[in-house]
């Protein structure tokens, strides 16, 4: 596990599984630090994700209504 501050905070807040962490991070994609934490989760090959969380993530990341 990365020592990323946001990921550590999620664990402290009882978000234990990779799916739980992704779902929480998706709520704050306008913040670069949350997007980076999401990237770290997906890059860690030890993490396993449900197909629903992967689908939700892809939809959130390609949302064309996203405003910068």
N, C-alpha and C positions, 0 to 999 in steps of 0.2 A: 504494500500500500504506500502510496505517495505520502509525503509529509505536508501536502497541500493544506493550507490553513482552513479552507472551506470544507474540504473532505473530513478533516479532523473534527470540525465543529458539527458537521452532520452526524458523525458517530457519537459525539457527546450528547446530541439531541435525540438519540435513540433511533436514528436512521441507520440500520445495520446492513441490510442487504443492498447489493448493487442496484436492484430495481427501485428500492425506496429512495436511494440517493439520487438516481436519475430523475424520478418523478418530482422530487423537491427542487433539483437544479433547473428543471424545465420551466419552473415558475418565474425564474429570474434571468432569462436568456439575454435581456438587454444589458446586463452587467458583464463586461469582459471576463472578470474573474470567475464568474459562474460558468461561462462558456468554456473557459480553460479547464476548470475542474471536471466538467462533463467530458471533455476531450481526454483527460487523464484516465477517467473511469473506463472509457471505451478502449483505450490503448492497452490497458492492463489485461493481458490474455488469461489471467486467472479468474477474471470476473465472468459470470454467466448472466445473461439477461433473458427475460421472457420475451416471446415474440410480440406481445402487446406493447411492452415498454419500448422495444426497438421501433415498432411502427409509430407509436406516439412521438418518439424522438425525431424520427425522419420527418413526420408531418410538421412538427414545431420548427425544425431547422430549415425547411423549405417554405415556410409560411410567407406568401407574397405580400401579405398586408403588414409585415413587420416594418416599423419605422425606425430609422437610425437616429 
